[in-house]
Amino acid sequence: MPDDRLTGGPGAQPDVRFWFDPTCPFAWLTSRWVRLVQEQRSYTVEWRFISLRLVNRDVDYAAHFPPEYEDGHTFGLHLLRLCAQVRDDHGADAVARLYAALGRRIFDTADGPPRDPAGARTVAAEALAELGLPGSLLAALDDAGRDAQLQAEGDEALALTGKDVGTPILHIAPPEGAAFFGPVISRMPSPEQAVGLWDHVVGLATFPGFAELKRSLRERPQLASFGVTEDEAGLQEDWNAGSRRQKR
């Protein structure tokens, strides 16, 4: 049965807040799982923004991340500027649809877009066309004036979890409910498994005093962009500090 804290009504808070960066493969897999649960439990989900590029704004990328991470995080920042503009102009439901359209193009094809400004523009233009949204929204991709808003929204998530986290961040039954980083999953559960996993995660996260359950060993995500098909498990890697750079 659904957790009795996850209830709604006119003017109620969403059942779940989900902070995402569109460049994060684990956020994408978790979002697909949450949508499966949403279909079966009729939860309301508010899709919110956290930019990995802004979270790491003071980090020396060359020292802490593989070479491609800075471009990848900047790619996500450009797309989040677009998402923020779409939310302002077309509402929260449009953000939910836009994230889905972007994610399919970035992760669910073997030849996804390059992680650079041109790639962001290409994938954004295709997603907007699919949703019937105006191409003029593409101007938001380069609107650095959005970054303060994105920073504040990400800071809101980090205030709930602490700073030593990544994406995604979920807040269950806000404003009083538990918020946490993850869960990080590398495979998609079946519809039947999805709700069972959800109930276990919510039960653990809402236990008073629960702090952390973590391992850095992860399978490569079961995504076409990583060369992993839906009928196989990805190679296990050690994601030190959220990246695949091995400790020396």
C-alpha positions in Angstrom: 0.0 0.0 0.0 1.2 3.6 -0.6 2.8 5.3 2.3 0.1 7.3 4.0 2.3 10.4 4.1 2.1 10.5 0.3 -1.3 12.0 -0.1 -2.5 15.0 -2.0 -5.4 17.2 -2.6 -6.2 20.7 -4.0 -3.3 23.0 -3.3 -1.3 20.2 -1.7 2.5 19.8 -2.0 3.7 17.4 -4.6 4.3 13.8 -3.4 7.8 13.9 -4.7 10.3 16.6 -5.6 13.0 15.4 -8.0 16.1 17.5 -8.7 17.9 16.5 -11.9 20.7 17.5 -14.2 19.9 16.3 -17.8 23.6 15.3 -18.3 23.5 12.7 -15.5 22.8 9.1 -16.6 21.9 7.9 -13.1 19.4 10.7 -12.7 17.9 9.7 -16.0 17.6 6.0 -15.0 16.1 7.0 -11.6 13.7 9.4 -13.3 12.4 6.6 -15.5 11.9 4.4 -12.5 10.1 7.2 -10.6 7.8 7.6 -13.7 7.0 3.9 -13.5 6.0 4.3 -9.9 4.1 7.4 -10.6 1.9 5.6 -13.2 1.0 2.9 -10.6 0.6 5.1 -7.5 -0.7 8.3 -9.1 1.9 10.4 -7.3 2.5 13.9 -8.3 6.2 14.7 -9.1 7.7 18.1 -9.3 10.8 18.2 -11.5 13.4 20.6 -10.2 16.8 21.7 -11.3 20.3 21.2 -9.9 23.3 21.9 -12.1 26.4 19.8 -11.6 28.5 22.5 -13.3 27.3 25.1 -10.7 27.7 22.6 -7.8 31.3 22.1 -8.9 31.9 25.8 -9.8 34.9 26.0 -7.4 36.3 22.6 -8.3 39.5 22.1 -10.3 38.0 19.8 -13.0 41.5 18.8 -14.3 42.5 17.5 -10.9 39.2 15.9 -9.8 37.4 14.6 -12.9 38.0 12.8 -16.2 38.7 15.2 -19.1 35.2 15.0 -20.5 33.3 16.0 -17.3 33.6 19.7 -17.6 32.1 19.8 -21.1 29.4 17.3 -20.0 28.5 19.4 -17.0 28.4 22.6 -19.1 26.2 20.8 -21.6 23.8 20.1 -18.7 23.9 23.7 -17.6 22.8 24.9 -21.0 19.9 22.5 -21.1 18.8 23.5 -17.6 18.6 27.1 -18.6 16.2 26.0 -21.3 14.2 23.9 -18.8 13.9 26.9 -16.5 12.6 29.1 -19.4 10.1 26.4 -20.4 8.8 26.2 -16.9 8.3 29.9 -16.8 6.6 30.1 -20.1 4.7 26.8 -20.3 4.4 25.4 -16.8 5.7 22.4 -14.7 4.0 19.8 -16.9 6.0 21.0 -19.9 9.3 20.5 -17.9 8.3 16.9 -17.2 7.7 16.3 -20.9 10.9 18.1 -21.9 13.1 16.2 -19.6 11.8 12.9 -21.0 12.3 14.1 -24.6 15.9 15.3 -23.8 16.8 12.1 -21.9 15.7 9.8 -24.6 17.9 11.6 -27.1 20.9 11.8 -24.8 20.9 8.4 -23.3 18.6 6.0 -25.1 20.5 6.0 -28.4 24.0 4.7 -29.1 24.9 7.9 -31.0 23.7 10.6 -28.6 24.6 14.2 -29.1 28.1 15.5 -28.4 28.5 17.2 -25.0 29.1 20.7 -26.3 27.1 23.8 -27.1 26.3 22.6 -30.6 25.1 19.2 -29.2 22.9 20.9 -26.6 21.3 23.1 -29.3 20.7 20.1 -31.6 19.1 17.9 -28.9 17.1 20.9 -27.5 15.7 21.8 -31.0 14.6 18.2 -31.6 12.9 18.0 -28.2 11.1 21.3 -28.6 9.9 20.3 -32.0 8.6 17.0 -30.7 6.6 18.7 -27.9 5.3 21.5 -30.2 7.1 24.2 -28.3 8.5 27.3 -30.0 12.0 27.3 -31.4 12.5 30.7 -30.0 13.1 29.0 -26.6 16.5 28.0 -27.8 17.8 31.4 -26.9 17.6 30.4 -23.3 20.5 27.9 -23.8 23.0 30.8 -23.7 21.3 32.9 -21.1 23.8 33.0 -18.3 21.3 35.3 -16.4 19.4 32.1 -15.5 22.4 30.7 -13.6 21.6 32.5 -10.3 18.1 31.0 -10.4 19.6 27.5 -11.1 22.1 28.0 -8.3 19.4 28.9 -5.8 17.3 25.9 -6.8 20.3 23.5 -6.4 21.2 25.1 -3.1 17.7 24.4 -1.9 18.3 20.7 -2.5 21.7 20.7 -0.9 20.3 22.4 2.2 18.1 19.3 2.6 20.8 16.7 2.1 24.2 18.2 2.8 26.7 19.1 0.2 28.6 15.8 -0.3 26.0 14.5 -2.8 25.3 14.4 -6.5 22.2 13.8 -8.7 19.5 12.9 -8.5 18.1 14.3 -5.2 14.6 13.2 -4.1 12.4 14.8 -1.5 9.6 12.5 -0.3 6.4 14.1 1.0 7.7 17.6 1.2 8.1 19.9 3.1 8.5 17.7 6.2 9.5 14.4 4.5 12.9 13.0 4.0 15.3 14.1 1.2 18.2 12.1 0.0 20.7 11.6 -2.8 19.7 8.8 -5.1 18.8 6.0 -5.2 21.5 5.4 -7.8 20.5 2.5 -10.0 22.2 1.0 -13.0 19.3 -1.1 -14.3 15.7 -0.4 -14.9 13.3 -2.4 -12.7 10.2 -4.1 -14.2 6.9 -2.4 -13.4 6.3 -5.0 -10.7 9.8 -4.4 -9.2 9.4 -0.7 -9.4 6.9 -0.2 -6.6 8.6 -2.8 -4.4 11.9 -0.9 -4.7 10.1 2.4 -4.1 8.5 1.1 -0.9 11.9 -0.1 0.4 13.6 3.2 -0.4 10.9 5.3 1.2 10.8 3.1 4.3 14.5 3.3 4.8 14.8 7.0 4.0 11.9 8.0 6.3 13.2 6.0 9.3 14.1 8.5 12.0 17.9 9.0 12.2 18.7 7.2 9.0 21.8 8.9 7.5 23.5 6.9 4.7 23.8 3.7 2.8 26.5 3.8 0.1 28.9 1.9 -2.1 31.1 3.4 -4.8 31.1 0.3 -7.0 28.5 0.7 -9.7 27.7 -1.1 -13.0 27.9 1.0 -16.1 24.3 2.3 -16.6 22.1 0.1 -18.7 21.8 2.7 -21.4 22.4 2.7 -25.1 24.7 5.7 -24.8 27.0 3.6 -22.6 26.9 0.6 -24.9 24.9 -1.5 -22.4 21.7 -3.2 -23.7 18.6 -3.9 -21.6 19.4 -7.6 -21.4 22.9 -7.3 -20.0 24.7 -5.9 -17.0 27.3 -3.2 -17.4 30.9 -3.6 -16.4 31.3 -2.8 -12.7 33.4 0.3 -12.0 34.5 2.3 -9.0 32.8 5.7 -9.2 35.1 7.6 -6.8 33.6 10.9 -5.8 30.9 10.6 -8.5 33.2 10.0 -11.4 34.9 7.0 -13.0 38.4 8.3 -12.4 40.2 5.6 -10.4 42.2 6.4 -7.3 45.9 6.3 -7.6 
